[in-house]
């Protein structure tokens, strides 16, 4: 079921810690800076939260948000968390720690999903898609099929809410 933009905004507002600098802090999270995108002519907008202290992020990964919430027609169309760190660097401690079924997290080996779900790779979008039994989650790796790079890690997880029954 889709969450409304109004509901999401009211929830986000609870975590505001510095209005002037658009800083937020969720439970057990680092301080994040919010960038808001107002709806465009297609009704698409949303929120991007990035690590406030980006000095710990490698220069090659600066600009990658920690959390994105995309809205279309005043409804959440997807939530995405990104890995803005390299294994072992100091930013790694700040990435999202939530787990997928099977205990997989950002930074886990992507091939560990194979015993849990079928994975389809979309060559055009460079995403992996899990099956409906696992939850139809989009997972980003290195943008190539597992056959080409079997050691790739999970760099992003995208959750798309299922549509409410009619």
Backbone as ProteinMPNN parsed JSONL, in Angstrom:
{"seq_chain_A": "XXXXXXXXXXXXXXXXXXXXXXXXXXXXXXXXXXXXXXXXXXXXXXXXXXXXXXXXXXXXXXXXXXXXXXXXXXXXXXXXXXXXXXXXXXXXXXXXXXXXXXXXXXXXXXXXXXXXXXXXXXXXXXXXXXXXXXXXXXXXXXXXXXXXXXXXXXXXXXXXXXXXXX", "coords_chain_A": {"N_chain_A": [[0.843, -1.165, 0.0], [0.488, 2.233, -0.744], [2.098, 4.986, 0.835], [1.051, 8.213, 1.817], [2.213, 11.425, 0.643], [1.851, 13.444, 2.473], [1.709, 12.078, 4.939], [4.309, 10.976, 5.043], [5.832, 13.333, 5.128], [5.0, 14.364, 7.617], [6.015, 12.432, 9.345], [8.781, 12.569, 8.833], [9.267, 15.165, 9.727], [9.321, 14.871, 12.484], [11.895, 14.201, 13.12], [13.552, 16.317, 12.742], [16.35, 18.242, 13.547], [17.748, 20.56, 13.185], [16.548, 23.186, 11.758], [17.394, 25.373, 10.135], [19.662, 24.396, 8.789], [18.656, 22.159, 7.596], [18.861, 19.615, 8.922], [18.614, 16.298, 10.07], [17.908, 13.59, 12.311], [17.453, 10.307, 12.597], [16.28, 7.534, 14.597], [19.009, 5.961, 16.103], [20.706, 6.78, 14.025], [23.201, 8.472, 11.988], [23.759, 12.052, 11.78], [21.882, 13.592, 9.286], [21.624, 15.366, 6.196], [18.956, 16.965, 4.618], [17.684, 17.083, 1.348], [15.181, 18.46, -0.474], [12.937, 17.694, -3.079], [10.697, 19.373, -4.904], [7.476, 18.627, -6.342], [7.605, 17.964, -9.84], [6.591, 18.754, -13.25], [5.515, 16.323, -13.91], [4.533, 15.407, -11.584], [6.394, 14.27, -9.915], [8.545, 14.068, -7.151], [10.396, 14.389, -4.085], [12.592, 13.186, -1.459], [15.977, 13.414, -0.397], [18.363, 12.113, 1.694], [21.49, 12.779, 2.968], [24.715, 11.992, 4.312], [25.656, 14.177, 6.831], [28.233, 14.906, 7.856], [30.311, 14.726, 5.597], [33.005, 14.393, 5.323], [34.092, 11.967, 5.923], [33.528, 10.392, 3.805], [34.699, 8.803, 0.898], [36.144, 10.55, -1.839], [35.3, 9.671, -4.341], [32.797, 8.704, -3.872], [31.262, 10.706, -2.865], [28.25, 12.555, -2.701], [26.494, 10.507, -3.079], [23.411, 9.592, -1.904], [22.255, 8.647, 1.411], [19.682, 7.792, 1.914], [16.82, 7.701, -0.098], [13.642, 8.938, -0.895], [11.084, 8.625, -3.035], [8.466, 10.367, -4.553], [5.365, 10.24, -6.267], [2.64, 11.774, -7.682], [1.746, 12.536, -5.123], [2.192, 10.26, -3.582], [4.223, 7.722, -2.055], [6.53, 6.21, -4.116], [8.861, 4.754, -4.155], [11.416, 3.598, -1.857], [14.814, 3.983, -1.189], [17.948, 2.8, -0.17], [21.394, 3.527, 0.004], [24.789, 2.442, -0.372], [27.325, 4.316, 0.619], [30.015, 3.932, 0.939], [33.303, 2.441, 0.86], [34.443, -0.929, 1.36], [35.713, -1.25, 4.606], [36.386, 1.457, 4.935], [36.09, 4.625, 6.758], [33.503, 5.651, 6.519], [31.855, 3.496, 6.395], [30.714, 2.711, 8.821], [28.5, 4.309, 9.019], [26.546, 3.656, 7.176], [23.272, 2.425, 6.21], [21.882, -0.023, 8.338], [19.883, -1.902, 8.315], [18.377, -5.132, 7.672], [17.911, -7.411, 4.971], [15.657, -10.167, 4.275], [17.179, -13.144, 5.373], [19.36, -12.01, 6.45], [21.005, -10.294, 4.99], [22.805, -7.323, 4.158], [23.546, -3.882, 3.209], [26.568, -3.921, 1.475], [26.949, -6.636, 1.765], [27.812, -9.745, 0.13], [26.489, -10.005, -3.025], [25.811, -12.388, -4.323], [24.99, -14.034, -2.281], [22.299, -13.846, -2.134], [21.263, -15.689, -3.884], [20.59, -18.392, -2.891], [18.232, -17.734, -1.664], [16.4, -16.463, -3.306], [15.2, -16.026, -6.701], [17.15, -14.261, -9.025], [16.864, -11.69, -11.283], [18.546, -9.974, -13.801], [18.56, -6.729, -15.041], [19.696, -5.529, -17.907], [19.566, -2.976, -19.068], [18.804, -1.138, -17.015], [20.542, -1.916, -15.068], [20.082, -3.26, -12.635], [19.322, -5.74, -10.154], [16.608, -7.947, -9.73], [14.563, -9.338, -7.286], [12.534, -12.297, -6.646], [8.888, -12.685, -6.369], [8.245, -14.101, -4.055], [10.29, -13.482, -2.321], [9.98, -10.791, -2.086], [10.04, -8.94, -4.135], [12.171, -6.993, -4.533], [14.421, -4.442, -5.525], [17.821, -4.629, -6.221], [20.988, -3.206, -6.151], [24.162, -3.707, -7.566], [27.251, -3.877, -8.984], [26.465, -3.105, -11.45], [26.639, -4.992, -13.443], [26.056, -8.341, -14.766], [25.918, -11.15, -12.468], [27.354, -13.32, -13.392], [29.457, -12.15, -14.729], [30.813, -10.684, -12.765], [31.114, -12.209, -10.044], [31.75, -11.587, -7.406], [30.617, -9.228, -6.567], [29.216, -6.636, -4.454], [26.315, -5.739, -2.441], [25.147, -2.683, -3.209], [22.991, -1.001, -3.179], [19.589, -0.876, -2.101], [16.311, -1.139, -3.014], [13.022, -0.507, -2.243], [9.83, -1.044, -3.348], [6.652, -0.047, -2.77], [3.85, -2.25, -2.702], [0.928, -2.1, -4.715], [-2.149, -0.975, -3.41], [-5.018, -3.074, -2.936], [-7.752, -2.938, -5.242]], "CA_chain_A": [[0.0, 0.0, 0.0], [1.256, 3.468, -0.847], [1.995, 5.995, 1.894], [0.839, 9.539, 1.233], [3.282, 12.407, 0.824], [1.547, 14.18, 3.705], [2.116, 11.219, 6.052], [5.773, 10.913, 5.048], [6.314, 14.633, 5.591], [4.774, 14.503, 9.067], [6.947, 11.528, 10.031], [10.122, 13.146, 8.693], [9.347, 16.367, 10.569], [9.606, 14.495, 13.875], [13.325, 13.953, 13.288], [14.268, 17.554, 12.465], [17.154, 18.717, 14.682], [18.269, 21.888, 12.864], [15.744, 23.634, 10.616], [18.167, 26.263, 9.276], [20.588, 23.606, 7.972], [17.934, 20.968, 7.115], [19.506, 18.438, 9.501], [17.695, 15.333, 10.667], [18.541, 12.422, 12.909], [16.524, 9.228, 12.901], [16.717, 6.687, 15.706], [20.269, 5.239, 15.867], [21.32, 7.154, 12.749], [24.044, 9.662, 12.025], [23.059, 13.273, 11.363], [21.696, 13.608, 7.838], [21.137, 16.61, 5.589], [17.838, 16.706, 3.712], [17.458, 17.866, 0.141], [13.803, 18.207, -0.884], [12.614, 17.947, -4.474], [9.274, 19.652, -5.066], [6.931, 17.926, -7.514], [7.814, 18.561, -11.154], [5.388, 18.757, -14.091], [4.978, 14.956, -13.93], [4.091, 15.058, -10.235], [7.451, 13.538, -9.219], [9.382, 14.817, -6.226], [10.851, 13.491, -3.032], [13.565, 13.559, -0.44], [17.266, 12.727, -0.348], [19.118, 12.326, 2.922], [22.912, 12.471, 2.814], [25.499, 12.123, 5.536], [26.012, 15.575, 7.079], [29.692, 14.982, 7.918], [30.766, 13.952, 4.445], [34.469, 14.305, 5.294], [34.471, 10.554, 6.057], [33.175, 9.701, 2.563], [35.707, 8.86, -0.151], [35.776, 11.55, -2.848], [34.624, 9.006, -5.455], [31.433, 8.351, -3.476], [30.533, 11.893, -2.374], [27.048, 12.834, -3.484], [25.567, 9.372, -3.029], [22.58, 9.757, -0.704], [22.059, 7.497, 2.298], [18.278, 7.395, 1.796], [15.991, 8.458, -1.038], [12.21, 8.643, -0.886], [10.559, 9.23, -4.25], [7.015, 10.548, -4.551], [4.692, 10.528, -7.534], [1.22, 12.044, -7.436], [1.511, 12.619, -3.676], [2.33, 8.942, -2.952], [5.57, 7.155, -2.095], [6.67, 5.181, -5.144], [9.901, 3.839, -3.685], [12.413, 3.961, -0.847], [16.085, 3.39, -1.589], [19.125, 3.064, 0.655], [22.619, 3.349, -0.772], [26.072, 2.261, 0.293], [28.207, 5.414, 0.227], [31.339, 3.643, 1.5], [34.059, 1.295, 0.381], [34.7, -1.828, 2.492], [36.803, -0.904, 5.502], [36.653, 2.882, 5.169], [35.427, 5.151, 7.956], [32.08, 5.921, 6.268], [31.113, 2.233, 6.464], [29.956, 2.633, 10.071], [27.325, 5.173, 8.942], [25.549, 3.213, 6.201], [22.063, 1.803, 6.741], [22.193, -1.341, 8.908], [18.74, -2.808, 8.237], [18.664, -6.4, 7.001], [16.968, -8.105, 4.108], [15.484, -11.551, 4.72], [18.415, -13.898, 5.239], [20.419, -11.284, 7.141], [21.875, -9.555, 4.085], [22.821, -5.872, 4.375], [24.416, -3.159, 2.285], [27.939, -4.396, 1.608], [26.992, -8.101, 1.7], [28.036, -10.313, -1.187], [25.211, -10.102, -3.72], [25.525, -13.783, -4.678], [24.357, -14.707, -1.142], [20.851, -13.82, -2.355], [20.861, -16.785, -4.774], [19.853, -19.481, -2.243], [17.004, -17.208, -1.075], [15.49, -15.911, -4.311], [15.665, -15.914, -8.076], [17.606, -12.906, -9.339], [16.854, -11.307, -12.689], [19.345, -8.773, -14.021], [18.091, -5.854, -16.108], [20.889, -4.949, -18.537], [19.376, -1.551, -19.35], [18.791, -0.371, -15.77], [21.663, -2.424, -14.268], [19.56, -3.657, -11.328], [18.865, -7.109, -9.951], [15.25, -8.003, -9.19], [14.26, -10.585, -6.583], [11.22, -12.824, -7.016], [7.757, -12.223, -5.546], [8.266, -14.758, -2.74], [11.265, -12.76, -1.491], [9.454, -9.455, -1.835], [10.198, -8.07, -5.301], [13.064, -5.903, -4.145], [15.47, -4.133, -6.486], [19.118, -4.612, -5.552], [22.061, -2.728, -7.008], [25.518, -4.19, -7.331], [28.22, -3.107, -9.759], [25.9, -2.793, -12.756], [26.92, -6.064, -14.403], [25.521, -9.62, -14.303], [26.741, -11.906, -11.511], [28.26, -14.194, -14.14], [30.639, -11.357, -15.083], [31.49, -10.278, -11.518], [30.408, -12.917, -8.974], [32.119, -11.105, -6.073], [30.084, -7.883, -6.312], [28.498, -6.446, -3.194], [25.056, -4.996, -2.497], [25.406, -1.252, -3.063], [21.736, -0.287, -2.949], [18.383, -1.681, -1.915], [15.159, -0.306, -3.337], [11.748, -1.117, -1.884], [8.709, -0.422, -4.04], [5.42, -0.516, -2.115], [2.874, -2.884, -3.583], [-0.272, -1.289, -4.866], [-3.288, -1.386, -2.584], [-6.056, -3.723, -3.73], [-8.825, -2.031, -5.708]], "C_chain_A": [[0.897, 1.238, 0.0], [1.03, 4.364, 0.363], [1.837, 7.356, 1.218], [2.035, 10.447, 1.516], [3.09, 13.172, 2.128], [1.99, 13.38, 4.935], [3.64, 11.174, 6.16], [6.361, 12.22, 5.576], [6.142, 14.795, 7.1], [5.705, 13.602, 9.868], [8.36, 12.112, 9.991], [10.3, 14.341, 9.625], [9.678, 16.053, 12.026], [11.101, 14.364, 14.16], [14.186, 15.176, 12.971], [15.041, 18.0, 13.708], [17.728, 20.11, 14.443], [17.579, 22.361, 11.585], [16.566, 24.461, 9.634], [19.074, 25.487, 8.318], [19.965, 22.332, 7.412], [18.577, 19.679, 7.612], [18.483, 17.6, 10.251], [18.498, 14.216, 11.303], [17.457, 11.433, 13.301], [17.076, 8.422, 14.065], [17.951, 5.886, 15.291], [20.928, 5.582, 14.533], [22.308, 8.296, 12.958], [23.193, 10.884, 11.656], [23.059, 13.322, 9.837], [21.208, 14.98, 7.391], [20.067, 16.242, 4.564], [17.872, 17.659, 2.529], [16.069, 17.475, -0.35], [13.64, 18.558, -2.352], [11.109, 18.144, -4.573], [8.758, 18.96, -6.32], [7.179, 18.702, -8.809], [6.514, 18.486, -11.959], [4.754, 17.371, -14.219], [4.482, 14.512, -12.558], [5.121, 14.297, -9.433], [8.292, 14.482, -8.369], [9.92, 13.859, -5.19], [11.902, 14.092, -2.135], [14.848, 12.756, -0.637], [17.967, 13.116, 0.943], [20.556, 11.888, 2.68], [23.615, 12.683, 4.143], [25.96, 13.569, 5.692], [27.528, 15.75, 7.105], [30.259, 14.139, 6.783], [32.283, 13.89, 4.325], [34.939, 12.86, 5.413], [34.191, 9.764, 4.777], [34.288, 9.895, 1.543], [35.225, 9.809, -1.254], [35.032, 10.933, -4.036], [33.16, 8.695, -5.148], [30.643, 9.535, -2.918], [29.339, 12.149, -3.291], [26.068, 11.682, -3.533], [24.739, 9.514, -1.759], [22.525, 8.482, 0.129], [20.666, 6.916, 2.102], [17.585, 8.304, 0.801], [14.557, 7.986, -0.898], [11.634, 9.371, -2.089], [9.04, 9.214, -4.207], [6.529, 10.778, -5.978], [3.214, 10.683, -7.224], [0.875, 11.943, -5.957], [1.548, 11.265, -2.958], [3.778, 8.486, -3.051], [5.596, 6.08, -3.172], [7.845, 4.256, -4.859], [10.77, 4.479, -2.618], [13.703, 3.269, -1.256], [17.164, 3.786, -0.596], [20.36, 2.719, -0.167], [23.824, 3.182, 0.133], [27.008, 3.351, -0.217], [29.608, 5.204, 0.805], [31.998, 2.511, 0.725], [34.3, 0.39, 1.581], [35.92, -1.372, 3.294], [37.058, 0.578, 5.701], [35.781, 3.421, 6.302], [33.948, 5.465, 7.745], [31.229, 4.665, 6.433], [30.251, 2.135, 7.721], [28.653, 3.427, 10.012], [26.269, 4.71, 7.94], [24.39, 2.513, 6.905], [22.363, 0.367, 7.162], [21.019, -2.319, 8.869], [19.058, -4.025, 7.383], [17.525, -6.835, 6.091], [16.713, -9.483, 4.701], [16.749, -12.359, 4.423], [19.603, -13.177, 5.85], [21.35, -10.486, 6.255], [21.695, -8.054, 4.268], [23.591, -5.202, 3.237], [25.852, -3.604, 2.545], [28.074, -5.908, 1.611], [27.279, -8.546, 0.269], [26.684, -10.568, -1.85], [24.837, -11.549, -4.043], [24.902, -14.563, -3.517], [22.832, -14.635, -1.215], [20.375, -15.058, -3.122], [20.18, -17.961, -4.08], [18.47, -19.043, -1.732], [15.96, -16.79, -2.102], [16.071, -16.075, -5.706], [16.082, -14.467, -8.288], [17.567, -12.708, -10.846], [17.642, -10.02, -12.817], [18.793, -8.012, -15.21], [19.308, -5.142, -16.687], [20.764, -3.444, -18.751], [19.478, -0.711, -18.078], [19.912, -0.764, -14.811], [21.276, -2.7, -12.822], [19.278, -5.145, -11.333], [17.479, -7.04, -9.322], [15.036, -9.354, -8.528], [12.873, -11.056, -7.002], [10.14, -12.371, -6.032], [7.739, -12.88, -4.172], [9.226, -14.048, -1.778], [10.798, -11.339, -1.196], [9.585, -8.473, -2.985], [10.966, -6.795, -4.965], [14.071, -5.688, -5.274], [16.78, -3.984, -5.717], [20.176, -4.167, -6.557], [23.394, -3.305, -6.581], [26.488, -3.282, -8.069], [27.74, -2.832, -11.18], [26.198, -3.807, -13.838], [26.321, -7.364, -13.874], [26.48, -10.318, -13.336], [27.727, -12.825, -12.223], [29.557, -13.462, -14.487], [31.472, -10.982, -13.862], [30.785, -10.94, -10.34], [30.699, -12.395, -7.569], [31.54, -9.726, -5.747], [29.25, -7.828, -5.038], [27.199, -5.676, -3.436], [25.367, -3.528, -2.207], [24.143, -0.436, -2.844], [20.594, -1.286, -2.848], [17.205, -0.746, -2.132], [13.882, -1.094, -3.055], [10.646, -0.335, -2.588], [7.431, -0.939, -3.399], [4.479, -1.163, -3.122], [1.622, -2.024, -3.612], [-1.393, -1.852, -4.009], [-4.331, -2.054, -3.467], [-7.165, -2.736, -4.082], [-10.118, -2.269, -4.966]], "O_chain_A": [[1.931, 1.272, 0.666], [-0.092, 4.487, 0.855], [2.428, 7.607, 0.168], [2.764, 10.261, 2.491], [4.061, 13.507, 2.806], [2.577, 13.938, 5.862], [4.192, 11.318, 7.251], [7.288, 12.202, 6.385], [7.034, 15.302, 7.78], [6.138, 13.975, 10.959], [9.051, 12.142, 11.009], [11.355, 14.509, 10.237], [10.255, 16.888, 12.724], [11.52, 14.413, 15.316], [15.412, 15.079, 12.936], [14.467, 18.123, 14.79], [18.151, 20.773, 15.39], [17.969, 21.988, 10.478], [16.449, 24.271, 8.423], [19.234, 25.88, 7.162], [20.664, 21.511, 6.818], [18.814, 18.757, 6.831], [17.617, 18.113, 10.96], [19.622, 13.929, 10.892], [16.656, 11.679, 14.203], [18.223, 8.616, 14.469], [17.945, 5.215, 14.259], [21.64, 4.75, 13.969], [22.262, 8.997, 13.969], [22.035, 10.743, 11.264], [24.087, 13.124, 9.189], [20.479, 15.663, 8.109], [20.247, 15.333, 3.753], [18.061, 18.866, 2.679], [15.806, 16.301, -0.612], [14.137, 19.584, -2.817], [10.335, 17.212, -4.355], [9.519, 18.731, -7.259], [6.992, 19.917, -8.872], [5.456, 18.187, -11.404], [3.587, 17.256, -14.595], [4.058, 13.369, -12.389], [4.797, 13.732, -8.389], [8.695, 15.555, -8.818], [9.901, 12.645, -5.393], [12.081, 15.308, -2.055], [14.812, 11.579, -0.996], [18.14, 14.297, 1.243], [20.809, 10.766, 2.242], [23.163, 13.456, 4.988], [26.585, 14.124, 4.788], [28.055, 16.646, 6.446], [30.639, 12.985, 6.982], [32.801, 13.387, 3.328], [36.072, 12.553, 5.042], [34.573, 8.599, 4.672], [34.766, 11.011, 1.342], [34.033, 9.859, -1.558], [34.219, 11.606, -4.67], [32.371, 8.45, -6.061], [29.482, 9.381, -2.539], [29.425, 11.976, -4.507], [24.932, 11.851, -3.977], [25.291, 9.552, -0.659], [22.723, 7.38, -0.383], [20.484, 5.699, 2.121], [17.738, 9.524, 0.847], [14.289, 6.789, -0.794], [11.688, 10.599, -2.157], [8.413, 8.207, -3.878], [7.198, 11.426, -6.784], [2.611, 9.825, -6.58], [-0.136, 11.353, -5.576], [1.006, 11.128, -1.861], [4.477, 8.817, -4.008], [4.788, 5.151, -3.151], [7.834, 3.098, -5.275], [10.853, 5.7, -2.489], [13.688, 2.096, -1.629], [17.283, 4.953, -0.223], [20.37, 1.752, -0.929], [23.872, 3.707, 1.245], [27.437, 3.307, -1.37], [30.305, 6.168, 1.124], [31.339, 1.734, 0.034], [34.359, 0.875, 2.71], [37.0, -1.143, 2.748], [37.869, 0.944, 6.553], [34.848, 2.753, 6.749], [33.203, 5.538, 8.722], [30.012, 4.76, 6.594], [29.173, 1.541, 7.687], [27.786, 3.243, 10.866], [25.199, 5.313, 7.86], [24.515, 2.069, 8.046], [23.02, -0.374, 6.43], [21.145, -3.449, 9.342], [19.899, -3.965, 6.486], [16.347, -6.652, 6.399], [17.48, -9.93, 5.553], [17.315, -12.256, 3.334], [20.73, -13.669, 5.783], [22.397, -10.036, 6.721], [20.587, -7.571, 4.502], [24.208, -5.874, 2.41], [26.296, -3.659, 3.692], [29.182, -6.427, 1.478], [27.019, -7.81, -0.683], [25.837, -11.268, -1.295], [23.655, -11.893, -4.035], [24.344, -15.639, -3.733], [22.147, -15.298, -0.436], [19.207, -15.434, -3.019], [19.235, -18.504, -4.652], [17.636, -19.887, -1.405], [14.767, -16.767, -1.801], [17.279, -16.241, -5.873], [15.434, -13.551, -7.783], [18.171, -13.475, -11.595], [17.443, -9.082, -12.046], [18.58, -8.592, -16.275], [19.885, -4.263, -16.047], [21.749, -2.717, -18.628], [20.162, 0.313, -18.064], [20.203, -0.041, -13.857], [22.038, -2.414, -11.899], [19.025, -5.739, -12.381], [17.21, -6.179, -8.484], [15.294, -10.395, -9.131], [12.123, -10.312, -7.635], [10.432, -11.758, -5.005], [7.263, -12.274, -3.212], [8.995, -14.022, -0.569], [11.174, -10.753, -0.181], [9.273, -7.293, -2.827], [10.46, -5.682, -5.102], [14.519, -6.647, -5.903], [16.84, -3.302, -4.694], [20.248, -4.686, -7.671], [23.71, -3.381, -5.394], [26.547, -2.078, -7.818], [28.516, -2.378, -12.02], [26.029, -3.52, -15.023], [26.096, -7.492, -12.671], [27.691, -10.104, -13.381], [28.817, -13.081, -11.711], [30.626, -14.07, -14.535], [32.701, -10.966, -13.926], [29.945, -10.312, -9.695], [29.972, -12.724, -6.632], [31.933, -9.116, -4.752], [28.665, -8.821, -4.606], [27.009, -5.051, -4.479], [25.793, -3.176, -1.107], [24.213, 0.7, -2.374], [20.63, -2.375, -3.422], [17.116, 0.312, -1.508], [13.69, -2.199, -3.563], [10.543, 0.883, -2.442], [7.145, -2.134, -3.468], [4.331, -0.688, -4.248], [1.307, -1.317, -2.654], [-1.558, -3.067, -3.902], [-4.518, -1.656, -4.616], [-7.47, -1.821, -3.316], [-11.115, -1.598, -5.23]]}, "name": "protein", "num_of_chains": 1, "seq": "XXXXXXXXXXXXXXXXXXXXXXXXXXXXXXXXXXXXXXXXXXXXXXXXXXXXXXXXXXXXXXXXXXXXXXXXXXXXXXXXXXXXXXXXXXXXXXXXXXXXXXXXXXXXXXXXXXXXXXXXXXXXXXXXXXXXXXXXXXXXXXXXXXXXXXXXXXXXXXXXXXXXXX"}
